[in-house]
Amino acid sequence: MDGVLRELAAPFVVPGPSGVAIRTRLRQLTAADAEVLRRVGAHLGTLASRDLKERCHDGLEHDAQAWAVRKRELTPLSSARWAGAVTKATHEQWALARRGALAHLQNLQAGIHTLRHRLSLPLGAKGSKQAPGGYRSRREWHAKSRRLRVLEDRLARERAAWEAGRVHVVRGGKRLARMRHHLPAAQLTQAQWRGRWEAARWFLRADGESGKRYGNETIRITPDGQVSIRLPAPLKQLANAPHGRYGLAAKARFAHRGPEWADRVAANRAIAYRIHHDPARGRWYVTASWQKPVSQPVPLAAVLAHGVIGVDLNADHLAAWRLDAHGNPTGSPRRFFFDLTGPAGHRDAQVRHILTRLLHWTRSCGVRAIAVEDLDFAAEKTREKHGRKRRFRRLVSGLPTGRLRARLTSMADQTGITIIAVDPAYTSRWGAQHWQKPLTSKNRRTTGHDAASIAIGRRAQGYSLRRRTAPPRTHRSDGCGHRTVQAGPDAPGREEPRRCLPGPRTRSVPPDAERTRATRTPNTVRGVRSERERVQDPLLLTE
């Protein structure tokens, strides 16, 4: 292996989710209800756009006093609680754009560093695992030198914007805004795009408050599903309930986590709601979310007492293998295939499906821990490092590393399974080197991904990735035969005494005879008695 091995990080237990979000459809909405929701969403969306403009104008000079001024200006046009929800959403959106600008700065700096390194090397110089080599031709070197100047100018502009506190943010999303100029490619008409644009810029969000009735005074949902909203001051004439409220004819019924939501509502604990519209389907949805205390991480020794499932993430499947408490692979490897092509809804459904199958198999094995790699491909996605390898960059960018780990942690929290993150360094290489060939037989083909899953599981258990060396040939328990040196005394599949079968020893059947008897070809002709069949002479029974 080239170079010096880097120091490996210790495995750790991934903390559970700190929040819950559930969604349901608002069915049987009347035309009047839909019109009221549109008017309220459009009015509050206008206020949110105006408030975001003021927040971006303040930049780094914003403080608590400026926040209070903005909230007081919005209160007469809506209400105190609506103004608080709008200003809080504005701060969250500005902070998200700020973090995105910082990530863009770091990406530009990494690209410039790579370009400078490769331009300093001679043409055709070979690279290594740690750093790429020189460019292939003089023409490519000249093109990359021009790109270096472009990235340096772009970095200067972005750094100046970062220091000044300017952010680039669009309510509704930049992708939808740019889609307006490519309607034929998006297969949308101008009216359809306008409907999506307006729905994305509506604002119908309200944070909860503990101690208030049903946990939220602005958007209230009773335990029986009755939905009502507090109307802004300019739309008070639309109220059909006391205290300036409007009750919807549709009822909200949460199928997922319904009892947990009902308990919080009955106890008047804080619940945040968001009402949003899907123009493509013509449906209205409501999302309920609340915070939950993060569970204390279980010690690794207690989690790994029953073994672990090592999981290796690949472009089209998850490779998993069960390991016992001693780090030995037991049973056969499992592969969970998925297809991440198509729209976002299909990709998200595929991730949920494979994780559900993985968790069900883990529970059936009696294992309480799943080991995954702590992957981060931020440095591997850069265009400058793998410029010609477009398929590789597309492959790495398509791996759902962060989304899969977050979804797996959330789903495993409900099943009592703990997720362990390990350092991904050298797992594929060492797994293939030490485990692929010994576990391959004529009846089972072990892939490099299967071997990597064993390496991941052993690293989570704190064992070395290298297999133990077998004892000398004359020191084995059964003479010169094979003996497993990894298994413990209670591991399934270890060597045991031969099972005693009834019948003469000379005519004993193999242990798997009952399983293969139905598929075995008979050695005798049908209707003809075998010569080896024993016949009792009736004369021997006489006295």
C-alpha distance (Angstrom), angle and dihedral (degrees) to the residues before:
residue distance angle dihedral
M1 . . .
D2 3.80 . .
G3 3.76 120.7 .
V4 3.81 130.2 -3.9
L5 3.78 120.2 -44.4
R6 3.76 113.1 -112.4
E7 3.78 122.2 -125.0
L8 3.79 113.2 -90.3
A9 3.78 121.7 -129.0
A10 3.78 119.2 -126.5
P11 3.83 118.2 -105.9
F12 3.79 115.7 -104.5
V13 3.77 138.4 -170.9
V14 3.80 112.1 -104.0
P15 3.83 109.5 -125.7
G16 3.75 116.9 -118.6
P17 3.81 125.5 -110.0
S18 3.79 118.7 -71.1
G19 3.82 96.8 -155.9
V20 3.78 143.1 38.1
A21 3.81 128.9 -144.4
I22 3.80 125.3 -176.3
R23 3.80 129.6 176.4
T24 3.77 136.5 -159.5
R25 3.77 137.4 173.0
L26 3.78 123.4 -105.0
R27 3.78 101.2 -130.6
Q28 3.81 128.3 -166.3
L29 3.78 95.6 22.5
T30 3.78 112.8 171.4
A31 3.79 123.6 -133.0
A32 3.81 89.6 -108.2
D33 3.80 91.6 53.0
A34 3.80 92.0 50.4
E35 3.80 91.4 48.6
V36 3.81 92.1 51.1
L37 3.79 91.4 49.7
R38 3.81 90.5 49.9
R39 3.78 93.4 50.7
V40 3.80 94.1 46.0
G41 3.82 92.2 46.1
A42 3.80 93.0 48.0
H43 3.81 93.1 47.6
L44 3.81 94.1 48.6
G45 3.81 90.7 41.9
T46 3.79 89.8 58.1
L47 3.80 90.0 51.6
A48 3.82 90.9 48.0
S49 3.83 91.7 51.7
R50 3.78 91.2 49.8
D51 3.82 91.9 48.0
L52 3.82 92.0 48.7
K53 3.80 89.8 52.8
E54 3.80 91.0 53.6
R55 3.81 92.3 46.4
C56 3.80 92.1 51.6
H57 3.81 89.6 47.8
D58 3.82 91.3 55.2
G59 3.82 92.2 52.2
L60 3.80 114.3 167.5
E61 3.81 92.6 -10.4
H62 3.78 92.1 72.1
D63 3.81 116.8 119.0
A64 3.80 140.2 164.4
Q65 3.80 92.4 -82.2
A66 3.80 92.1 56.2
W67 3.79 89.2 48.2
A68 3.82 90.6 53.8
V69 3.81 90.9 49.4
R70 3.79 92.0 52.5
K71 3.77 91.8 48.2
R72 3.82 92.7 50.3
E73 3.80 90.1 51.8
L74 3.81 91.8 52.8
T75 3.80 96.9 44.9
P76 3.87 98.0 76.9
L77 3.81 89.8 48.7
S78 3.81 94.4 51.1
S79 3.82 123.2 -6.8
A80 3.78 137.3 -75.6
R81 3.80 93.8 -93.2
W82 3.81 94.3 43.8
A83 3.83 89.1 49.8
G84 3.80 90.6 51.3
A85 3.80 91.9 49.9
V86 3.82 92.3 48.7
T87 3.80 95.3 48.8
K88 3.80 92.5 46.0
A89 3.81 91.7 50.8
T90 3.80 88.7 49.3
H91 3.80 92.1 54.1
E92 3.80 91.6 48.6
Q93 3.80 91.7 50.1
W94 3.80 92.7 48.1
A95 3.82 91.4 48.5
L96 3.80 91.1 49.6
A97 3.80 90.9 52.1
R98 3.80 89.0 48.0
R99 3.81 91.8 54.3
G100 3.79 90.1 47.2
A101 3.80 90.7 53.1
L102 3.80 90.4 51.6
A103 3.80 91.5 50.9
H104 3.81 89.5 49.7
L105 3.81 90.2 51.8
Q106 3.79 91.5 51.9
N107 3.80 91.1 48.2
L108 3.80 91.4 52.2
Q109 3.78 91.6 48.7
A110 3.82 91.5 50.8
G111 3.81 91.0 49.5
I112 3.80 93.0 49.4
H113 3.81 91.1 48.5
T114 3.82 91.3 51.8
L115 3.79 92.9 47.1
R116 3.79 93.1 50.0
H117 3.78 91.2 49.4
R118 3.80 94.9 49.5
L119 3.80 93.2 44.4
S120 3.80 90.4 53.7
L121 3.82 92.3 57.3
P122 3.80 124.1 83.6
L123 3.79 118.6 -99.4
G124 3.79 112.1 -82.0
A125 3.82 95.1 13.6
K126 3.79 111.8 156.7
G127 3.77 120.6 -120.3
S128 3.79 133.5 -146.6
K129 3.77 138.0 -138.8
Q130 3.78 91.4 -85.4
A131 3.82 99.8 45.8
P132 3.82 135.8 15.6
G133 3.79 122.2 -115.1
G134 3.78 133.1 -120.3
Y135 3.78 126.8 -64.5
R136 3.77 121.4 -85.2
S137 3.79 101.7 -127.5
R138 3.76 142.1 17.4
R139 3.78 90.4 -112.6
E140 3.80 92.5 56.8
W141 3.79 90.4 45.9
H142 3.81 90.4 54.6
A143 3.82 92.7 47.7
K144 3.80 91.7 50.2
S145 3.79 91.9 48.3
R146 3.82 88.7 56.9
R147 3.79 90.3 47.9
L148 3.80 88.9 52.2
R149 3.81 89.9 58.8
V150 3.80 90.7 48.5
L151 3.81 92.3 51.5
E152 3.80 92.0 46.7
D153 3.81 91.1 54.0
R154 3.79 90.7 46.2
L155 3.80 90.8 49.4
A156 3.79 91.1 51.4
R157 3.82 91.4 53.2
E158 3.80 93.9 46.0
R159 3.79 92.3 46.7
A160 3.79 91.5 51.0
A161 3.83 89.8 50.1
W162 3.79 90.4 48.2
E163 3.79 93.3 51.2
A164 3.81 90.8 47.4
G165 3.81 92.6 48.4
R166 3.82 95.8 -118.6
V167 3.78 117.2 150.7
H168 3.79 132.6 -174.2
V169 3.79 110.5 -132.8
V170 3.80 134.4 151.8
R171 3.79 124.4 -164.0
G172 3.77 105.1 -127.8
G173 3.80 94.7 27.4
K174 3.80 135.3 -79.4
R175 3.78 91.8 -109.7
L176 3.79 93.0 59.3
A177 3.81 91.1 43.6
R178 3.82 92.2 53.9
M179 3.78 91.1 45.5
R180 3.81 87.9 71.7
H181 3.82 88.7 75.4
H182 3.83 94.1 48.8
L183 3.79 104.1 45.5
P184 3.86 96.1 141.0
A185 3.79 91.4 53.4
A186 3.82 90.6 47.6
Q187 3.84 90.4 47.1
L188 3.80 91.4 -127.1
T189 3.75 134.1 129.7
Q190 3.77 122.1 -135.0
A191 3.82 91.0 -105.9
Q192 3.80 92.1 51.0
W193 3.78 91.9 49.2
R194 3.80 90.9 47.5
G195 3.80 90.7 53.4
R196 3.80 92.0 51.8
W197 3.80 92.0 45.2
E198 3.78 94.3 52.0
A199 3.81 93.5 44.4
A200 3.82 91.1 51.2
R201 3.83 91.0 53.2
W202 3.80 96.3 48.7
F203 3.79 117.2 108.0
L204 3.81 120.5 -143.9
R205 3.79 104.5 146.4
A206 3.79 129.4 125.9
D207 3.79 130.1 178.6
G208 3.77 119.8 -135.0
E209 3.77 129.1 -116.7
S210 3.79 125.0 -153.4
G211 3.78 115.5 -126.8
K212 3.79 94.2 29.5
R213 3.76 122.8 110.1
Y214 3.83 109.5 -71.8
G215 3.80 90.2 -12.3
N216 3.82 97.8 -76.8
E217 3.80 131.1 61.7
T218 3.82 98.2 -173.3
I219 3.82 101.6 48.6
R220 3.78 107.6 20.5
I221 3.81 126.6 -171.2
T222 3.79 117.4 -177.3
P223 3.83 122.8 -145.3
D224 3.81 89.9 -100.3
G225 3.83 91.0 54.8
Q226 3.81 102.3 -101.8
V227 3.84 109.4 152.7
S228 3.79 124.0 -153.7
I229 3.82 132.6 165.1
R230 3.78 133.9 -157.1
L231 3.80 107.9 -117.2
P232 3.82 120.6 -135.3
A233 3.77 116.6 -108.8
P234 3.86 96.7 -101.8
L235 3.85 90.2 53.5
K236 3.80 99.1 48.0
Q237 3.80 91.0 117.7
L238 3.82 90.2 70.4
A239 3.80 93.8 63.1
N240 3.81 118.8 122.2
A241 3.82 96.3 177.6
P242 3.83 134.8 54.1
H243 3.82 122.7 -79.4
G244 3.80 94.8 29.7
R245 3.79 96.4 -63.3
Y246 3.79 131.6 140.4
G247 3.79 120.4 -147.5
L248 3.81 119.1 -152.7
A249 3.77 121.7 -136.9
A250 3.82 91.2 -136.9
K251 3.79 121.5 83.1
A252 3.79 126.3 -142.0
R253 3.80 117.5 -132.0
F254 3.79 117.4 179.7
A255 3.78 111.9 -152.9
H256 3.81 95.6 -179.2
R257 3.82 113.3 65.1
G258 3.78 89.4 -8.9
P259 3.83 96.2 150.1
E260 3.80 91.8 48.1
W261 3.80 90.9 50.9
A262 3.82 91.6 47.2
D263 3.81 91.3 52.0
R264 3.80 91.7 53.7
V265 3.79 92.1 47.1
A266 3.79 92.4 49.5
A267 3.81 90.8 49.4
N268 3.85 92.2 48.6
R269 3.79 92.5 -120.9
A270 3.81 121.5 160.0
I271 3.82 116.5 -82.2
A272 3.81 124.9 171.0
Y273 3.82 119.5 -145.6
R274 3.78 133.6 -162.5
I275 3.80 124.9 -170.9
H276 3.80 115.4 -160.8
H277 3.78 137.9 169.5
D278 3.81 129.4 -132.5
P279 3.82 106.2 -152.2
A280 3.81 93.7 -173.3
R281 3.82 91.5 61.4
G282 3.77 98.3 24.2
R283 3.80 92.4 -126.6
W284 3.80 135.8 133.7
Y285 3.80 122.4 -140.8
V286 3.79 136.2 -172.3
T287 3.80 123.0 -152.6
A288 3.80 122.4 -159.6
S289 3.80 120.2 -161.9
W290 3.77 135.9 174.1
Q291 3.79 140.1 166.1
K292 3.77 124.3 -104.6
P293 3.80 130.0 -166.6
V294 3.78 112.9 -96.6
S295 3.79 110.4 -113.1
Q296 3.77 116.9 -120.1
P297 3.81 112.0 -102.6
V298 3.79 114.8 -106.0
P299 3.84 116.2 -124.9
L300 3.78 113.7 -97.5
A301 3.80 92.7 -123.5
A302 3.80 91.9 58.5
V303 3.80 93.6 44.4
L304 3.81 94.4 49.6
A305 3.80 95.6 46.6
H306 3.81 91.7 102.5
G307 3.81 97.4 38.1
V308 3.77 131.4 -99.0
I309 3.81 140.9 -99.8
G310 3.81 112.0 -127.0
V311 3.82 113.4 -150.8
D312 3.81 126.0 -166.3
L313 3.81 116.4 -164.6
N314 3.81 116.7 -139.8
A315 3.78 136.4 171.4
D316 3.82 95.9 -93.5
H317 3.81 107.4 12.0
L318 3.79 148.1 20.6
A319 3.81 115.4 -117.1
A320 3.82 111.9 -152.4
W321 3.79 134.3 177.0
R322 3.78 130.7 -179.9
L323 3.81 117.7 -125.0
D324 3.78 125.0 -167.3
A325 3.80 124.7 -134.1
H326 3.82 90.4 -83.9
G327 3.81 94.9 54.7
N328 3.81 96.4 -104.1
P329 3.82 119.6 140.0
T330 3.79 109.5 -120.6
G331 3.76 128.8 -167.7
S332 3.78 121.7 -3.7
P333 3.80 128.7 -44.8
R334 3.78 119.5 -98.4
R335 3.79 127.3 -143.6
F336 3.81 124.4 -161.5
F337 3.79 110.7 -163.3
F338 3.82 125.3 -156.5
D339 3.79 139.2 172.4
L340 3.80 117.3 -137.0
T341 3.80 97.0 -175.3
G342 3.77 122.6 109.8
P343 3.80 132.4 36.0
A344 3.78 124.7 -11.6
G345 3.79 93.5 -104.2
H346 3.80 91.8 57.0
R347 3.81 92.3 47.8
D348 3.78 92.2 49.7
A349 3.81 91.0 49.2
Q350 3.79 90.6 51.2
V351 3.81 91.2 52.9
R352 3.80 91.7 49.5
H353 3.81 91.5 47.8
I354 3.80 96.9 52.8
L355 3.79 92.5 43.8
T356 3.80 90.8 51.4
R357 3.79 90.6 52.6
L358 3.80 91.2 46.9
L359 3.80 93.0 51.2
H360 3.81 92.8 46.8
W361 3.80 91.1 51.9
T362 3.81 91.0 47.1
R363 3.79 91.8 53.2
S364 3.81 92.0 47.3
C365 3.83 89.0 54.7
G366 3.79 92.3 52.8
V367 3.81 92.1 -121.2
R368 3.80 121.2 141.3
A369 3.82 101.6 -166.7
I370 3.80 136.9 61.7
A371 3.80 119.8 -165.6
V372 3.82 119.0 -149.8
E373 3.78 134.0 170.1
D374 3.79 120.7 -98.5
L375 3.80 92.4 -128.3
D376 3.80 126.9 -176.4
F377 3.80 117.4 170.1
A378 3.81 96.5 179.4
A379 3.80 92.2 118.4
E380 3.80 94.4 41.2
K381 3.81 95.6 56.9
T382 3.79 96.2 63.6
R383 3.77 117.0 120.8
E384 3.79 92.9 -140.9
K385 3.82 95.3 58.2
H386 3.82 97.4 47.0
G387 3.80 102.2 19.3
R388 3.80 97.5 148.0
K389 3.79 95.8 36.1
R390 3.77 97.4 79.4
R391 3.77 94.3 154.9
F392 3.80 90.5 52.8
R393 3.80 92.9 48.8
R394 3.80 90.3 48.1
L395 3.79 90.0 48.3
V396 3.80 93.8 50.9
S397 3.80 92.9 44.4
G398 3.80 91.0 51.9
L399 3.81 95.2 56.3
P400 3.83 107.8 106.2
T401 3.80 94.4 -141.3
G402 3.80 101.9 148.6
R403 3.79 96.2 32.2
L404 3.80 93.9 48.1
R405 3.78 93.8 48.2
A406 3.81 93.4 47.6
R407 3.80 92.0 46.9
L408 3.81 92.4 45.5
T409 3.80 91.5 50.9
S410 3.80 91.7 49.9
M411 3.81 94.6 47.3
A412 3.81 94.4 42.9
D413 3.80 90.9 52.9
Q414 3.81 89.6 68.1
T415 3.81 93.8 50.2
G416 3.80 98.8 47.9
I417 3.81 93.5 -112.5
T418 3.80 119.9 136.8
I419 3.82 123.4 -139.9
I420 3.80 117.4 -141.6
A421 3.82 120.0 -163.8
V422 3.81 118.3 -152.6
D423 3.78 135.2 -174.0
P424 3.83 108.4 -88.6
A425 3.81 95.3 -148.4
Y426 3.82 115.3 130.7
T427 3.82 95.5 -16.6
S428 3.80 94.6 127.9
R429 3.79 94.8 43.4
W430 3.79 98.3 44.4
G431 3.79 92.8 39.8
A432 3.79 91.6 55.7
Q433 3.80 91.1 43.4
H434 3.79 98.3 51.8
W435 3.83 107.0 22.6
Q436 3.80 112.7 26.0
K437 3.82 99.7 72.5
P438 3.85 98.5 40.2
L439 3.81 91.6 51.4
T440 3.81 95.4 47.0
S441 3.79 118.0 97.4
K442 3.77 137.3 159.5
N443 3.82 89.6 -90.9
R444 3.81 98.0 42.9
R445 3.77 130.1 41.7
T446 3.79 111.8 -156.5
T447 3.80 114.4 -155.7
G448 3.77 127.6 -153.3
H449 3.82 89.4 -106.9
D450 3.81 90.7 56.5
A451 3.79 90.0 50.4
A452 3.81 89.9 48.9
S453 3.81 90.3 55.2
I454 3.82 88.7 56.7
A455 3.81 90.2 50.8
I456 3.80 90.7 50.4
G457 3.80 92.5 50.1
R458 3.81 93.7 47.3
R459 3.81 91.4 49.1
A460 3.80 89.4 53.3
Q461 3.81 89.2 52.5
G462 3.79 91.9 50.3
Y463 3.80 95.0 -113.4
S464 3.76 127.5 133.5
L465 3.79 115.7 -97.6
R466 3.81 91.0 -131.7
R467 3.80 118.9 90.9
R468 3.75 119.7 -118.6
T469 3.78 117.8 -101.0
A470 3.82 113.7 -107.7
P471 3.83 116.2 -115.0
P472 3.80 119.8 -104.6
R473 3.78 116.2 -69.4
T474 3.80 94.6 -110.1
H475 3.82 93.4 46.5
R476 3.79 97.0 62.2
S477 3.77 119.7 113.7
D478 3.80 96.1 -119.1
G479 3.75 100.2 43.1
C480 3.77 113.1 -105.7
G481 3.80 96.0 -12.8
H482 3.79 128.6 105.9
R483 3.77 121.3 -77.1
T484 3.79 128.4 -175.6
V485 3.79 110.4 -123.6
Q486 3.81 96.5 -175.8
A487 3.79 104.5 57.3
G488 3.77 123.2 92.2
P489 3.79 125.3 -137.3
D490 3.81 93.7 -91.4
A491 3.81 100.3 38.8
P492 3.83 115.0 123.8
G493 3.76 115.2 -113.2
R494 3.82 97.7 29.6
E495 3.78 123.3 139.3
E496 3.79 113.2 -76.0
P497 3.80 136.0 174.0
R498 3.76 114.2 -79.0
R499 3.77 111.8 -90.8
C500 3.80 113.7 -108.9
L501 3.81 111.5 -118.6
P502 3.81 124.7 -165.5
G503 3.78 120.6 -112.8
P504 3.79 135.8 53.6
R505 3.78 114.7 -35.4
T506 3.80 91.0 -126.1
R507 3.80 91.6 58.3
S508 3.81 101.0 39.5
V509 3.79 116.2 139.5
P510 3.79 124.8 -133.2
P511 3.83 116.6 -95.3
D512 3.81 93.0 -107.7
A513 3.79 94.9 50.6
E514 3.80 94.1 107.7
R515 3.78 91.1 52.7
T516 3.80 96.4 47.2
R517 3.79 99.9 32.7
A518 3.81 92.3 95.8
T519 3.81 92.9 53.6
R520 3.79 98.7 38.4
T521 3.84 117.5 106.7
P522 3.82 111.6 -120.0
N523 3.79 117.5 -117.5
T524 3.84 95.6 -150.2
V525 3.78 132.8 69.8
R526 3.80 114.5 -106.5
G527 3.81 110.9 -102.0
V528 3.84 95.1 15.6
R529 3.78 118.4 106.3
S530 3.79 114.7 -125.0
E531 3.78 117.7 -114.6
R532 3.77 90.5 -134.3
E533 3.80 92.7 56.4
R534 3.78 110.8 111.4
V535 3.83 116.3 -122.5
Q536 3.81 121.5 -165.0
D537 3.79 113.8 -133.7
P538 3.83 108.6 -130.3
L539 3.85 91.1 -149.9
L540 3.77 90.6 67.0
L541 3.81 89.9 63.4
T542 3.80 94.6 60.1
E543 3.79 122.7 94.3
